[in-house]
Amino acid sequence: MAASPSRYVVAGNPVEHSRSPFIHAAFAAQTGEPIVYERLLCPLDAFAATVRAFAAGGGSGCNVTIPFKFEACALADRLTARAELAGACNTLRFDADGWHGDNTDGAGLVRDIERNAGVELRGLRVLLIGAGGAAAGALGALIASGAREVRVANRSIERARALVDRHLRGLAADASPRAVAAPLDDCGVGFDVVVNATASSVSGAAVPVGARVLGRGALAVDLMYGAAAEPFLAWASSHGARARDGLGMLVEQAAESFLFWRGVAPETGPVLAALRAGLASP
């Protein structure tokens, strides 16, 4: 008799919009891995209890989305190097000897920018807007990409400095570009790549930086997708930038999570194409 499929979820609040179940179902069909993947809505004051209950009920692992990535890191018994550097987890695996935490966001972002958008980051100036869980996951991979400069802009300059300092302490100095923190209202001009890692679009807030941050022909990426990304994308396009949502990053980071869980690397191109086609359908 065949074994029951392994169970995974995306845990967050909200999660009803998440495309992760579609992505992982496609990966399972592609690879033949026996998994079931669903959404798990976690009360804002009961994330740990909800995830522990899922694990106790036979769950094998979970992805973690807003606003719980820092909290997820504290639940792990051990962390990958990139999760430890970020201080945040978006992936948990429930092993027999304890929970193992990873952060696949940065790898997913860089892979989407370089492979899917066709922009080589080496030598470029990058502005990362925000210093929360999404930015924490992205910063290490952006630094490791060989970008000439990665500037982290945040409303709280102290929080941005803390994020940058932690990464520079954790990385070899000779392997790091100039990574600096800056306030939102004075974060520089003319960047080659601008990444919005804030939830400004979700909250209905205005784009948190001025158009001067966009260099000629800049790539502007919002880590959100669908309706949540539209205000930032419209702003970027209106100022001559090449606008890109976070759907490609979502697929690429999901593939990293799938590899972490199953030891198998799925193909991302067909899944991203299917998602794009679905979003374009009436």
C-alpha positions as CSV (number, residue, x, y, z in Angstrom):
1,M,0.0,0.0,0.0
2,A,1.4,3.4,-1.0
3,A,2.4,5.7,1.9
4,S,0.3,8.8,2.6
5,P,1.6,12.0,0.9
6,S,3.6,14.4,3.0
7,R,1.7,17.5,4.2
8,Y,2.9,21.0,3.8
9,V,1.2,24.4,4.2
10,V,1.8,28.1,3.7
11,A,1.3,29.7,7.2
12,G,0.5,33.4,7.5
13,N,-2.1,36.0,7.9
14,P,-3.6,36.6,5.4
15,V,-3.1,33.5,3.2
16,E,-6.3,33.3,1.1
17,H,-4.6,35.0,-1.8
18,S,-1.5,32.8,-1.8
19,R,-0.6,31.0,-5.0
20,S,1.8,28.7,-3.2
21,P,-0.6,25.7,-3.3
22,F,-0.8,25.9,-7.1
23,I,3.0,26.2,-7.4
24,H,3.7,23.2,-5.1
25,A,1.0,21.1,-6.7
26,A,2.7,21.8,-10.1
27,F,6.1,20.9,-8.7
28,A,4.7,17.6,-7.2
29,A,3.1,16.7,-10.5
30,Q,6.4,17.5,-12.4
31,T,8.7,15.6,-10.0
32,G,6.4,12.7,-8.9
33,E,6.9,13.7,-5.2
34,P,3.9,12.7,-3.1
35,I,2.9,15.8,-1.3
36,V,-0.2,17.8,-0.4
37,Y,0.1,21.5,0.1
38,E,-2.6,23.8,1.6
39,R,-3.1,27.2,3.3
40,L,-3.0,27.6,7.0
41,L,-4.4,30.8,8.5
42,C,-2.6,31.7,11.7
43,P,-4.2,34.1,14.3
44,L,-1.9,37.0,14.8
45,D,-1.4,36.0,18.5
46,A,-1.1,32.3,17.9
47,F,1.3,31.6,15.1
48,A,3.5,29.2,17.2
49,A,0.6,27.3,18.6
50,T,-1.0,26.9,15.2
51,V,2.2,25.7,13.5
52,R,3.0,23.3,16.4
53,A,-0.5,21.8,16.1
54,F,0.0,21.3,12.4
55,A,3.3,19.6,13.0
56,A,1.9,17.4,15.8
57,G,-0.9,16.3,13.4
58,G,1.5,14.9,10.9
59,G,2.7,17.9,9.0
60,S,6.1,17.7,7.3
61,G,6.9,21.4,6.9
62,C,5.6,24.8,6.1
63,N,6.3,28.0,4.2
64,V,5.9,31.2,6.4
65,T,4.7,34.5,5.0
66,I,3.8,37.8,6.6
67,P,3.9,38.7,9.4
68,F,5.6,35.7,11.0
69,K,9.0,35.3,9.4
70,F,10.9,36.6,12.5
71,E,8.8,34.5,14.8
72,A,9.3,31.4,12.7
73,C,13.1,31.8,13.1
74,A,12.7,31.5,16.8
75,L,10.8,28.2,16.5
76,A,13.6,26.4,14.7
77,D,16.1,24.2,16.5
78,R,18.7,24.9,13.9
79,L,19.1,27.3,11.0
80,T,20.7,27.3,7.6
81,A,23.5,29.9,7.2
82,R,21.2,32.2,5.2
83,A,18.4,32.0,7.7
84,E,20.8,32.7,10.5
85,L,22.1,35.7,8.6
86,A,18.6,37.1,7.9
87,G,17.3,36.4,11.4
88,A,14.1,35.3,9.6
89,C,12.7,32.1,8.2
90,N,10.2,31.5,5.4
91,T,10.7,27.7,5.4
92,L,10.4,25.2,8.2
93,R,11.1,21.4,8.0
94,F,9.9,19.2,10.8
95,D,12.6,16.6,11.1
96,A,12.6,13.8,13.6
97,D,15.5,15.4,15.5
98,G,14.0,18.9,15.5
99,W,12.8,21.7,13.3
100,H,15.1,23.0,10.6
101,G,14.7,26.6,9.4
102,D,15.7,28.2,6.1
103,N,15.2,31.4,4.2
104,T,14.8,31.0,0.5
105,D,13.6,34.5,-0.3
106,G,16.9,36.0,-1.3
107,A,17.9,33.2,-3.5
108,G,14.5,33.4,-5.2
109,L,14.7,37.1,-5.7
110,V,18.2,37.1,-7.2
111,R,17.3,34.1,-9.4
112,D,14.2,35.9,-10.7
113,I,16.1,39.1,-11.4
114,E,19.0,37.4,-13.2
115,R,17.4,34.4,-14.9
116,N,13.8,35.6,-15.6
117,A,14.3,39.3,-15.9
118,G,17.7,39.0,-17.5
119,V,19.4,41.6,-15.3
120,E,22.9,40.7,-14.1
121,L,23.4,42.3,-10.7
122,R,27.2,42.2,-10.6
123,G,28.5,45.8,-10.6
124,L,25.0,47.4,-10.3
125,R,23.7,49.8,-7.6
126,V,20.7,48.3,-5.8
127,L,18.2,50.1,-3.5
128,L,16.3,47.8,-1.1
129,I,13.3,49.5,0.5
130,G,12.3,48.2,3.9
131,A,14.0,46.5,6.8
132,G,11.3,43.9,7.8
133,G,11.2,40.2,7.3
134,A,11.1,40.3,3.5
135,A,14.1,42.7,3.3
136,A,16.0,40.6,5.8
137,G,15.6,37.5,3.6
138,A,16.6,39.4,0.5
139,L,19.7,41.4,1.7
140,G,22.2,38.5,2.0
141,A,21.6,37.2,-1.5
142,L,21.8,40.8,-3.0
143,I,25.1,41.3,-1.3
144,A,26.4,38.0,-2.5
145,S,25.3,38.7,-6.1
146,G,28.3,41.1,-6.5
147,A,26.3,44.2,-6.7
148,R,28.5,47.3,-6.4
149,E,26.3,48.8,-3.7
150,V,23.2,47.6,-1.8
151,R,21.5,50.5,0.1
152,V,18.8,49.7,2.6
153,A,16.3,52.5,3.0
154,N,13.8,52.4,5.9
155,R,11.6,54.7,7.8
156,S,13.5,53.7,10.9
157,I,17.2,54.3,10.0
158,E,18.2,52.4,13.2
159,R,16.4,49.3,12.0
160,A,18.0,49.6,8.6
161,R,21.5,50.0,10.2
162,A,20.9,47.0,12.4
163,L,20.0,44.8,9.4
164,V,23.0,46.0,7.4
165,D,25.4,45.6,10.3
166,R,24.3,42.1,11.1
167,H,24.9,41.1,7.4
168,L,28.3,42.7,7.2
169,R,29.4,41.0,10.5
170,G,28.2,37.7,9.1
171,L,29.9,37.9,5.7
172,A,33.5,38.0,4.7
173,A,34.5,41.7,4.4
174,D,36.4,41.0,1.1
175,A,33.3,39.4,-0.4
176,S,30.9,42.2,0.5
177,P,30.1,45.3,-1.6
178,R,29.4,48.6,0.0
179,A,26.2,47.9,1.9
180,V,24.8,50.9,3.7
181,A,21.6,52.1,5.5
182,A,19.7,55.3,4.6
183,P,16.5,57.1,5.6
184,L,13.6,56.9,3.1
185,D,13.6,60.6,2.5
186,D,17.3,60.8,1.6
187,C,18.3,57.4,0.2
188,G,20.1,58.5,-3.0
189,V,19.4,58.7,-6.7
190,G,19.8,56.8,-9.9
191,F,19.8,53.2,-8.8
192,D,19.9,50.4,-11.4
193,V,17.6,48.1,-9.5
194,V,15.0,49.2,-6.9
195,V,13.3,46.5,-4.8
196,N,10.2,47.3,-2.7
197,A,10.2,45.0,0.3
198,T,7.6,47.0,2.2
199,A,3.9,46.3,2.5
200,S,3.0,49.8,1.3
201,S,0.8,48.7,-1.5
202,V,-1.1,46.3,0.8
203,S,-1.8,49.0,3.4
204,G,-2.8,51.5,0.7
205,A,0.1,53.8,1.5
206,A,1.9,55.8,-1.1
207,V,5.2,54.6,-2.6
208,P,7.7,55.4,0.1
209,V,10.4,56.9,-2.0
210,G,10.7,59.6,-4.7
211,A,11.1,58.9,-8.4
212,R,14.7,60.2,-8.3
213,V,15.8,56.8,-7.0
214,L,15.1,55.3,-10.4
215,G,18.1,55.4,-12.8
216,R,17.7,55.4,-16.6
217,G,16.2,52.0,-17.6
218,A,16.0,50.8,-14.0
219,L,14.4,47.6,-13.0
220,A,11.8,48.2,-10.2
221,V,10.6,45.0,-8.4
222,D,7.8,44.8,-5.9
223,L,8.0,41.6,-3.8
224,M,4.2,41.5,-3.8
225,Y,2.2,40.3,-6.7
226,G,-1.4,40.7,-8.1
227,A,-3.4,43.6,-6.9
228,A,-1.1,44.3,-4.0
229,A,1.8,45.1,-6.3
230,E,-0.2,47.3,-8.8
231,P,0.4,50.7,-7.2
232,F,4.2,50.4,-7.0
233,L,4.3,48.9,-10.5
234,A,2.2,51.7,-12.0
235,W,4.4,54.3,-10.2
236,A,7.6,52.7,-11.6
237,S,6.2,52.4,-15.1
238,S,5.0,56.0,-15.1
239,H,8.6,57.1,-14.4
240,G,10.2,55.1,-17.2
241,A,11.3,52.1,-15.1
242,R,10.9,48.5,-16.1
243,A,8.4,47.2,-13.5
244,R,8.2,43.6,-12.3
245,D,6.1,42.0,-9.6
246,G,7.1,39.3,-7.1
247,L,5.5,36.4,-8.9
248,G,8.8,35.2,-10.3
249,M,10.4,35.5,-7.0
250,L,7.5,33.5,-5.4
251,V,8.1,30.6,-7.8
252,E,11.9,30.6,-7.5
253,Q,11.8,30.7,-3.7
254,A,9.2,28.0,-3.7
255,A,11.5,25.8,-5.7
256,E,14.3,26.4,-3.1
257,S,11.8,25.4,-0.4
258,F,10.8,22.3,-2.4
259,L,14.5,21.3,-2.7
260,F,14.9,21.9,1.1
261,W,12.0,19.6,1.9
262,R,12.3,16.9,-0.8
263,G,15.9,17.0,-2.1
264,V,14.6,17.5,-5.6
265,A,14.9,20.7,-7.7
266,P,11.8,21.4,-9.8
267,E,11.8,23.3,-13.1
268,T,10.4,26.8,-12.5
269,G,9.8,28.2,-16.0
270,P,6.7,26.2,-16.9
271,V,5.1,27.0,-13.5
272,L,5.8,30.7,-13.8
273,A,4.4,30.7,-17.3
274,A,1.2,29.0,-16.1
275,L,0.8,31.5,-13.3
276,R,1.3,34.4,-15.6
277,A,-1.3,33.0,-18.0
278,G,-3.7,32.5,-15.2
279,L,-3.4,36.0,-13.9
280,A,-4.0,37.3,-17.5
281,S,-7.2,35.3,-17.9
282,P,-10.5,37.0,-17.4
